Amino acid sequence: MSYFVHPTAVVDPECQIGKGTKIWHFTHVMPHSVIGEDCVLGQNVFVAEGVRLGNQVKVQNNVSLYDGVECEDDVFLGPSMVFTNVVNPRSFINRKSEFQKTIVRRGATVGANATIVCGCEIGRYAFVGAGAVVTKSVPDYALVVGNPARQAGWMSEAGARLVLDEHGCAVCPITGDEYKLTDGLLKKM
């Protein structure tokens, strides 16, 4: 194998797992899921059928990725964060036909114990703070916190909080990359 699976993990047949990926203790990967290269799935992770993870995705302990979840490259999912896949679940009503897709775009971070309600899109390099409850889509580079999650600022690709000047411009203190806010959307220059 070109990837590592801990002896306590269960990896069902008919899933795709990329080179260099590590699957740790008590994790279960269901058939027909796709996991990219150099990913890390921590302890007690569940990956449902149909889930797609890009390359270099980090999934921390106790995260369940349900049908309809897609994470692009370089996504970080913090410990015990939660995805949902149906808006109004009832144990006595089968709503599998109502599952909604959730997309986490390239480079985004979802903090520990955050909840992402299905049907949302987390933008490129967005940052969802620990414990936030995301009920609507998050723009690229946005920092959201709280319950319900509200935007509290902007983050750089390197994960630094950006301070916008009076012209809507900011410089990442880590990399020196420049960003500009135009029509409510932040873009890297």
NUTI-997201 format. One line per field, with one value per residue (C-alpha): residue number from 1; residue in one letter; x, y, z. Coordinates in nm, 4 decimals, always signed. Each point is the difference from the previous one (the first is absolute). Last residue first. Layout:
! residues N
pos = (NUM / ...)
code = (A / ...)
x = (X / ...)
y = (Y / ...)
z = (Z / ...)
This chain:
! residues 189
pos = (189 / 188 / 187 / 186 / 185 / 184 / 183 / 182 / 181 / 180 / 179 / 178 / 177 / 176 / 175 / 174 / 173 / 172 / 171 / 170 / 169 / 168 / 167 / 166 / 165 / 164 / 163 / 162 / 161 / 160 / 159 / 158 / 157 / 156 / 155 / 154 / 153 / 152 / 151 / 150 / 149 / 148 / 147 / 146 / 145 / 144 / 143 / 142 / 141 / 140 / 139 / 138 / 137 / 136 / 135 / 134 / 133 / 132 / 131 / 130 / 129 / 128 / 127 / 126 / 125 / 124 / 123 / 122 / 121 / 120 / 119 / 118 / 117 / 116 / 115 / 114 / 113 / 112 / 111 / 110 / 109 / 108 / 107 / 106 / 105 / 104 / 103 / 102 / 101 / 100 / 99 / 98 / 97 / 96 / 95 / 94 / 93 / 92 / 91 / 90 / 89 / 88 / 87 / 86 / 85 / 84 / 83 / 82 / 81 / 80 / 79 / 78 / 77 / 76 / 75 / 74 / 73 / 72 / 71 / 70 / 69 / 68 / 67 / 66 / 65 / 64 / 63 / 62 / 61 / 60 / 59 / 58 / 57 / 56 / 55 / 54 / 53 / 52 / 51 / 50 / 49 / 48 / 47 / 46 / 45 / 44 / 43 / 42 / 41 / 40 / 39 / 38 / 37 / 36 / 35 / 34 / 33 / 32 / 31 / 30 / 29 / 28 / 27 / 26 / 25 / 24 / 23 / 22 / 21 / 20 / 19 / 18 / 17 / 16 / 15 / 14 / 13 / 12 / 11 / 10 / 9 / 8 / 7 / 6 / 5 / 4 / 3 / 2 / 1)
code = (M / K / K / L / L / G / D / T / L / K / Y / E / D / G / T / I / P / C / V / A / C / G / H / E / D / L / V / L / R / A / G / A / E / S / M / W / G / A / Q / R / A / P / N / G / V / V / L / A / Y / D / P / V / S / K / T / V / V / A / G / A / G / V / F / A / Y / R / G / I / E / C / G / C / V / I / T / A / N / A / G / V / T / A / G / R / R / V / I / T / K / Q / F / E / S / K / R / N / I / F / S / R / P / N / V / V / N / T / F / V / M / S / P / G / L / F / V / D / D / E / C / E / V / G / D / Y / L / S / V / N / N / Q / V / K / V / Q / N / G / L / R / V / G / E / A / V / F / V / N / Q / G / L / V / C / D / E / G / I / V / S / H / P / M / V / H / T / F / H / W / I / K / T / G / K / G / I / Q / C / E / P / D / V / V / A / T / P / H / V / F / Y / S / M)
x = (-0.3557 / -0.1885 / -0.3704 / -0.2490 / -0.3662 / -0.2356 / -0.0026 / +0.3802 / +0.2188 / +0.3681 / +0.2758 / +0.3796 / +0.2413 / +0.2749 / +0.0348 / -0.0571 / -0.1413 / -0.2448 / -0.0541 / -0.3412 / -0.1986 / -0.3565 / +0.0998 / -0.0352 / +0.2385 / -0.1035 / +0.1547 / +0.0472 / +0.0042 / +0.2782 / -0.0725 / +0.2588 / -0.2727 / -0.0926 / -0.2977 / -0.2853 / -0.2265 / -0.2701 / -0.2586 / -0.2893 / -0.0529 / -0.3324 / +0.1291 / +0.3457 / +0.2933 / +0.0691 / +0.3298 / -0.0405 / +0.2773 / -0.2486 / -0.3622 / -0.1899 / -0.3285 / -0.2842 / -0.0825 / +0.3539 / -0.0006 / +0.3318 / +0.1599 / +0.3573 / +0.0191 / -0.0770 / +0.2861 / -0.0393 / +0.2960 / -0.2332 / -0.3657 / -0.2059 / -0.3116 / -0.3180 / -0.2698 / +0.0421 / +0.0468 / +0.3690 / +0.0599 / +0.3205 / +0.1395 / +0.3623 / +0.0560 / -0.0779 / +0.2880 / -0.0222 / +0.2947 / -0.2041 / -0.3780 / -0.2197 / -0.3105 / -0.3202 / -0.2572 / -0.3525 / -0.1683 / -0.3731 / -0.0252 / +0.1394 / -0.2978 / -0.1425 / -0.2411 / -0.0127 / +0.3335 / -0.0889 / +0.2513 / -0.0824 / +0.2932 / +0.1621 / +0.3727 / +0.1640 / +0.3725 / +0.1561 / +0.3367 / +0.1364 / +0.3635 / +0.0677 / -0.0512 / +0.2878 / -0.0374 / +0.3122 / -0.1721 / -0.3799 / -0.2440 / -0.3292 / -0.2784 / -0.3176 / -0.0054 / +0.1330 / +0.3475 / +0.0162 / +0.2747 / +0.1223 / +0.3730 / +0.1405 / -0.0533 / +0.2946 / -0.0427 / +0.3283 / -0.1622 / -0.3736 / -0.2688 / -0.3176 / -0.2840 / -0.2196 / -0.0315 / +0.0642 / +0.3354 / +0.0026 / +0.2922 / +0.0760 / +0.3698 / +0.1419 / -0.0332 / +0.3131 / +0.0125 / +0.3185 / -0.1817 / -0.3747 / -0.2856 / -0.2924 / -0.3025 / -0.1709 / +0.0225 / +0.0070 / +0.3077 / -0.0173 / +0.2537 / +0.0712 / +0.3660 / +0.1630 / -0.0208 / +0.3144 / +0.0109 / +0.3350 / -0.1468 / -0.3696 / -0.2927 / -0.2843 / -0.2861 / -0.1252 / +0.0813 / -0.0714 / +0.2743 / -0.0443 / +0.2562 / +0.1330 / +0.3119 / +0.0952 / -0.0188 / +0.2964 / +0.0096 / +0.1872 / -0.1145)
y = (+4.0783 / -0.2383 / +0.0706 / +0.0945 / +0.0337 / +0.2747 / +0.1905 / +0.0104 / -0.0783 / -0.0206 / -0.2376 / +0.0229 / -0.2818 / +0.0997 / -0.3621 / +0.0023 / +0.3483 / -0.0435 / +0.3449 / +0.1644 / +0.2276 / +0.1264 / +0.3604 / +0.1120 / -0.2813 / -0.3618 / -0.1996 / -0.3642 / -0.2868 / -0.2412 / -0.3513 / -0.0173 / +0.0441 / +0.3224 / +0.0386 / +0.2527 / +0.1389 / -0.0892 / -0.1519 / -0.1529 / -0.3631 / -0.0683 / -0.0651 / +0.1567 / +0.0539 / +0.0628 / +0.1084 / +0.0595 / -0.0820 / -0.1171 / +0.0575 / -0.2192 / -0.1672 / -0.0038 / -0.1774 / -0.0335 / -0.0712 / +0.1148 / -0.2079 / +0.0733 / +0.2689 / -0.0645 / +0.1336 / +0.0555 / -0.0884 / -0.0647 / +0.0240 / -0.2278 / -0.0980 / -0.0748 / -0.2529 / -0.1933 / +0.1775 / +0.0233 / -0.0397 / +0.1120 / -0.2175 / +0.0739 / +0.2511 / -0.0330 / +0.1181 / +0.0705 / -0.0596 / -0.0993 / +0.0097 / -0.1856 / -0.1149 / -0.1229 / -0.1854 / -0.0505 / -0.3297 / +0.0133 / -0.3435 / -0.1505 / +0.1455 / -0.3178 / +0.1117 / -0.1715 / +0.1300 / +0.3555 / +0.2287 / +0.3557 / +0.1440 / -0.3200 / -0.0588 / +0.1234 / +0.0599 / +0.0200 / +0.1077 / -0.2434 / +0.0999 / +0.2518 / -0.0521 / +0.1479 / +0.0267 / -0.0065 / -0.1270 / +0.0034 / -0.1445 / -0.1567 / -0.1050 / -0.1397 / -0.3316 / +0.0560 / +0.0886 / -0.0832 / +0.1618 / -0.1471 / +0.0739 / +0.2480 / -0.0115 / +0.1518 / +0.0272 / -0.0096 / -0.0943 / +0.0175 / -0.1787 / -0.1377 / -0.1641 / -0.2322 / -0.2732 / +0.1261 / +0.0863 / -0.0481 / +0.1212 / -0.1633 / +0.0922 / +0.2357 / -0.0082 / +0.1498 / +0.0735 / -0.0264 / -0.0890 / +0.0168 / -0.1888 / -0.1156 / -0.1779 / -0.2775 / -0.2469 / +0.1228 / +0.1141 / -0.0796 / +0.1387 / -0.1870 / +0.1076 / +0.1893 / +0.0305 / +0.1522 / +0.1121 / -0.0203 / -0.1082 / +0.0565 / -0.2111 / -0.1065 / -0.2017 / -0.3239 / -0.2233 / +0.1180 / +0.1544 / -0.0873 / +0.1426 / -0.2006 / -0.1159 / +0.3606 / +0.0648 / +0.1565 / +0.0916 / -0.1281 / -0.3537)
z = (-0.5188 / +0.2275 / -0.0085 / +0.2702 / -0.0940 / +0.1213 / -0.3295 / -0.0051 / +0.3014 / -0.0918 / +0.1118 / -0.0135 / +0.0794 / +0.2468 / +0.1113 / +0.3775 / +0.0651 / -0.2910 / -0.1503 / -0.0128 / -0.2312 / +0.0385 / -0.0761 / +0.3655 / +0.1031 / +0.0518 / +0.2828 / -0.0944 / +0.2489 / -0.0898 / -0.1276 / -0.2807 / -0.2638 / +0.1755 / +0.2317 / +0.0059 / +0.2684 / +0.2513 / -0.2340 / +0.1843 / +0.0993 / +0.1686 / +0.2551 / +0.0049 / -0.2348 / -0.3700 / -0.1577 / -0.3742 / -0.2517 / -0.2682 / +0.1012 / +0.2517 / -0.0958 / +0.2503 / +0.3273 / +0.1397 / +0.3745 / +0.1475 / +0.2774 / -0.1059 / -0.2686 / -0.3672 / -0.2121 / -0.3749 / -0.2223 / -0.2959 / +0.0966 / +0.2256 / -0.1939 / +0.1869 / -0.0901 / +0.3217 / +0.3322 / +0.0906 / +0.3730 / +0.1716 / +0.2813 / -0.0910 / -0.2790 / -0.3709 / -0.2171 / -0.3738 / -0.2343 / -0.3040 / +0.0315 / +0.2478 / -0.1833 / +0.1632 / -0.2079 / +0.1248 / +0.0849 / -0.0852 / -0.1677 / +0.3208 / +0.1893 / +0.1540 / +0.2713 / +0.3429 / +0.1272 / -0.0977 / -0.1674 / -0.1095 / -0.1972 / -0.1280 / -0.0491 / +0.3188 / +0.0519 / +0.3449 / +0.1443 / +0.2585 / -0.0507 / -0.2768 / -0.3732 / -0.2028 / -0.3800 / -0.2204 / -0.3175 / -0.0412 / +0.2511 / -0.1106 / +0.2334 / -0.1581 / +0.1861 / +0.3502 / +0.1281 / +0.3690 / +0.2094 / +0.3301 / -0.0335 / -0.2559 / -0.3762 / -0.1872 / -0.3778 / -0.1911 / -0.3326 / -0.0607 / +0.2012 / -0.1576 / +0.1942 / -0.2073 / +0.2599 / +0.3498 / +0.1616 / +0.3794 / +0.2117 / +0.3369 / +0.0162 / -0.2595 / -0.3782 / -0.1551 / -0.3731 / -0.2076 / -0.3235 / -0.0495 / +0.1659 / -0.2155 / +0.1443 / -0.1954 / +0.2896 / +0.3622 / +0.1935 / +0.3719 / +0.2488 / +0.3247 / +0.0162 / -0.2883 / -0.3781 / -0.1547 / -0.3645 / -0.1814 / -0.3338 / -0.0487 / +0.1203 / -0.2269 / +0.1475 / -0.1507 / +0.2976 / +0.3531 / +0.2126 / +0.3667 / +0.2426 / +0.2968 / -0.1905 / -0.0875 / -0.3748 / -0.1804 / -0.3712 / -0.3074 / +0.0711)
